[in-house]
Amino acid sequence: MGSFTALVLLNVLSLATTKPFNEPYPWVTAGGTSYKLWSTREPRFYICLSHKVACSEWLRYIHKEMLPSSRVPEGLDIYNPTSFHQQGLVRLKHTTKSQYDEVAKIAQDPEVYKFAVVRHPWDRLNSGYRSKYEGLCKHNITCFKARFVHTVKDGDGILSFHDFVKALSEIPALHLNSHFRPQTLTCDLTTFPYDEFVDLKNITQMDLAAKRSGFKTPFSQASHEYGVSGENGRPTHKCHYCNWETVRLAEVIYGVDAAVLGYNFDDAYASCKEHGVSVWKPDMNVSELCI
């Protein structure tokens, strides 16, 4: 057995044998590392949003769709639990029996539309580096190490994308920061009975999921109207320098996600091996867009 195959199998086994956070419902973990929401009004829906899958856009969209326009406050705090309750939403966050009893009912209720928004692990990884290291921490390694990835090496220079991925690979998947934790863990993709997984890049799927949830405005139209920027306007880069080993490490970390969701890393390998950058298109100016 090759070393790469062994690493992937080891990762799969670690996910499969991890002691569940909660009993007697081992098929759903606490929602503190993701947004697991369900509606108490008609039409009923249950959604799971991992971090870095347009989570903020979806939360803002749900808030504004469920609140009458006359009641949308200025500076709406989309992360405030109070705002969820005002709209007939519940967020699974704490391991209380009453919440898990409710989720157990939802899981068995065919009238509740249950879906998770998902994203290719490589795209999610690029977004996480751009958003948290380049954006939030402004290329400050000390900030990034303290808040997100404790295994990065200290230094005053630039943390390369490759070294970032390498640092992630040194942490067990279950203990990764929620922005980089596999979606199979944050949203229980292998255990919870979802009706479907909705791919972030598939606009048609996204709009259909919004419609099935009872929302009148198509998600694609609303997200544009709201002007949501995941990077909050900070200067960031669209692609990052990488090599074959960068992708191999990412495949070890997110091999389960890829297998469950039907993704592969072929494009990532091609971009990194042939062009040295994480995302490549023929008309790209690599020197301006990549770091």
C-alpha positions in Angstrom: 0.0 0.0 0.0 1.4 3.4 -1.0 2.1 6.1 1.6 -0.5 8.4 0.1 -3.3 5.7 0.1 -2.4 4.9 3.7 -2.7 8.5 4.8 -6.2 8.8 3.2 -7.3 5.6 4.8 -6.0 6.7 8.1 -8.0 9.9 7.8 -11.2 8.0 6.8 -10.8 5.6 9.8 -10.2 8.5 12.2 -13.5 10.1 11.1 -15.4 6.8 11.3 -14.1 5.8 14.7 -14.3 9.2 16.4 -16.5 9.1 19.5 -19.6 11.1 18.8 -20.2 14.4 20.6 -23.7 13.5 21.7 -25.8 10.6 22.7 -28.2 9.2 21.9 -28.0 10.9 18.5 -24.5 10.1 17.2 -25.5 10.9 13.6 -25.6 14.7 14.2 -22.9 16.7 15.8 -23.3 20.0 17.7 -23.7 23.0 15.4 -21.1 25.3 16.9 -18.7 24.6 13.9 -21.4 25.3 11.3 -24.9 26.8 10.9 -27.6 24.2 11.2 -30.9 25.9 11.0 -34.5 24.8 10.8 -37.7 26.8 10.4 -40.6 26.5 12.7 -43.0 28.1 10.2 -44.3 26.8 6.9 -42.7 25.8 4.6 -40.4 23.8 6.7 -36.7 23.4 5.9 -33.4 22.3 7.5 -30.2 23.7 6.2 -26.5 23.1 7.1 -23.9 25.7 6.2 -20.3 24.9 6.8 -17.9 27.9 7.0 -16.6 29.0 3.6 -19.6 27.9 1.5 -21.1 31.4 1.2 -22.3 31.0 4.7 -22.7 34.8 5.4 -24.5 35.2 2.1 -27.0 32.5 2.9 -27.6 33.8 6.4 -28.3 37.3 5.2 -30.5 35.9 2.4 -32.5 33.8 4.9 -32.9 36.7 7.3 -34.2 39.1 4.6 -36.5 36.6 3.0 -38.1 35.6 6.3 -38.4 39.1 7.7 -41.1 41.4 6.2 -39.2 44.3 4.4 -40.8 46.8 6.8 -39.1 45.0 9.8 -35.6 44.6 8.4 -33.5 46.6 10.8 -30.5 48.8 9.8 -27.2 46.9 10.4 -29.0 43.5 10.7 -26.7 41.2 12.7 -27.1 37.9 10.8 -25.1 36.0 13.5 -27.2 37.1 16.5 -29.3 34.2 17.9 -32.1 36.6 18.8 -32.6 37.5 15.1 -33.0 33.8 14.3 -35.8 33.4 16.9 -37.6 36.5 15.6 -38.0 34.8 12.3 -39.1 31.4 13.4 -35.6 29.9 13.0 -33.8 27.6 15.4 -30.0 27.0 15.3 -28.6 23.8 16.6 -25.6 24.9 18.6 -25.7 23.4 22.1 -26.0 19.7 22.9 -29.3 19.9 24.7 -31.7 17.0 24.6 -34.6 19.1 23.5 -32.7 20.3 20.4 -31.6 16.8 19.5 -35.2 15.5 20.0 -36.3 18.2 17.5 -33.6 17.3 15.0 -34.6 13.6 15.3 -38.2 14.5 14.3 -36.9 16.6 11.4 -34.8 13.8 10.2 -37.8 11.5 10.0 -40.2 14.1 8.6 -40.6 13.9 4.8 -42.4 17.2 4.7 -39.2 19.0 5.9 -36.8 19.9 3.0 -33.3 19.0 4.3 -30.3 20.2 2.4 -26.6 21.2 2.9 -24.8 23.7 0.8 -21.4 22.2 -0.2 -18.3 23.4 -2.0 -15.3 21.7 -3.6 -12.7 21.3 -0.9 -10.0 22.9 -3.0 -12.1 26.0 -3.7 -13.0 26.2 0.0 -9.3 25.9 0.9 -8.4 28.8 -1.4 -11.2 30.9 0.0 -10.2 30.2 3.6 -6.6 31.2 3.0 -7.7 34.4 1.1 -10.4 35.3 3.7 -8.6 34.6 7.0 -4.9 35.0 6.3 -4.9 37.7 3.6 -8.2 39.4 4.6 -8.8 39.2 8.4 -5.2 38.8 9.5 -3.8 41.0 6.8 -0.9 38.7 6.1 0.1 38.6 9.8 1.4 35.2 10.7 1.1 35.7 14.4 -2.6 36.6 14.0 -3.3 33.7 11.8 -1.5 31.2 14.0 -3.3 32.4 17.2 -6.8 32.5 15.6 -6.9 29.7 13.0 -3.9 27.3 12.5 -1.6 26.8 15.5 0.9 24.7 13.5 2.1 27.4 11.2 5.7 28.4 11.7 6.5 31.7 13.3 7.9 34.4 11.1 7.7 38.0 9.9 7.5 37.1 6.2 4.6 35.8 4.0 2.9 32.5 4.8 2.8 30.7 1.5 -0.3 28.8 0.5 1.7 25.6 0.4 3.0 26.1 3.9 -0.6 26.9 5.0 -1.9 23.6 3.6 1.1 21.7 5.1 0.3 23.2 8.5 -3.3 22.1 8.2 -2.2 18.5 7.3 -0.4 18.3 10.7 -3.7 18.7 12.6 -6.2 15.9 13.0 -9.3 16.6 10.8 -11.6 16.7 13.8 -9.5 19.4 15.5 -9.1 21.8 12.5 -10.6 25.2 12.9 -14.2 25.2 11.6 -13.3 27.3 8.6 -11.0 24.5 7.4 -12.7 21.4 8.9 -14.0 18.9 6.4 -17.7 19.3 5.5 -18.4 15.7 6.2 -17.6 16.6 9.9 -19.3 20.0 10.2 -22.5 19.0 8.4 -22.7 15.2 9.1 -22.8 14.5 5.4 -22.4 10.8 5.8 -25.0 10.3 8.6 -27.8 12.8 8.4 -30.6 12.0 5.9 -30.4 15.1 3.7 -32.7 15.3 0.7 -29.8 16.7 -1.3 -26.4 18.4 -1.3 -26.5 21.8 -3.1 -23.3 22.7 -4.9 -22.2 26.4 -4.3 -21.1 26.8 -7.9 -24.3 25.4 -9.4 -26.6 28.5 -9.6 -29.5 26.4 -10.8 -29.3 24.1 -7.8 -28.9 27.0 -5.4 -32.0 28.8 -6.8 -34.1 25.5 -6.7 -33.0 24.9 -3.1 -34.1 28.4 -2.2 -37.5 27.9 -3.9 -38.1 24.6 -2.2 -37.4 26.4 1.1 -40.2 28.7 0.4 -38.2 31.8 -0.6 -39.6 34.1 -3.3 -36.4 35.8 -4.4 -33.9 33.5 -6.3 -30.7 33.2 -4.3 -28.6 34.3 -7.3 -30.6 37.5 -7.6 -30.7 38.3 -3.9 -27.0 37.7 -3.2 -26.2 40.2 -6.0 -28.7 42.7 -4.7 -27.4 42.5 -1.1 -23.9 43.2 -2.3 -22.3 40.7 0.0 -18.5 40.5 0.0 -17.0 37.6 1.8 -13.7 39.4 2.1 -15.2 42.7 3.4 -13.5 44.7 0.7 -10.0 43.8 1.8 -7.3 43.4 -0.9 -6.8 39.7 -1.5 -5.6 37.4 -4.3 -7.7 35.1 -6.5 -5.0 32.4 -6.7 -2.0 31.2 -4.9 1.3 29.6 -5.8 1.4 25.9 -5.3 2.9 22.6 -6.5 2.0 19.0 -6.9 2.7 18.3 -3.2 0.3 21.1 -2.1 -2.6 19.3 -3.8 -1.5 15.9 -2.5 -1.7 17.2 1.1 -5.1 18.8 0.4 -6.3 15.5 -1.0 -5.3 13.7 2.2 -7.1 16.3 4.4 -10.3 16.4 2.3 -10.3 13.0 0.6 -13.5 12.0 2.5 -15.3 15.2 1.4 -14.3 14.6 -2.2 -15.4 10.9 -2.1 -18.8 11.7 -0.5 -19.6 14.7 -2.7 -18.2 13.3 -6.0 -15.4 15.8 -6.4 -11.8 15.2 -7.6 -8.6 17.1 -7.6 -7.7 16.7 -11.3 -8.0 20.4 -12.1 -6.0 21.4 -9.0 -3.2 19.0 -9.9 -3.2 20.4 -13.5 -3.1 24.0 -12.3 -0.4 23.5 -9.7 1.8 21.1 -11.7 1.6 22.8 -15.1 1.2 26.5 -14.1 2.3 26.7 -10.4 -0.9 28.4 -9.2 -4.0 27.1 -7.5 -6.4 28.4 -10.1 -5.4 29.0 -13.7 -7.2 30.3 -16.8 -5.6 31.1 -20.2 -6.3 34.9 -20.0 -5.0 35.2 -16.4 -2.2 37.7 -15.4 -0.6 35.5 -12.8 1.8 38.2 -11.5 -1.2 40.4 -10.6 -3.8 37.9 -9.4 -1.6 35.4 -7.5 0.5 35.3 -4.4 
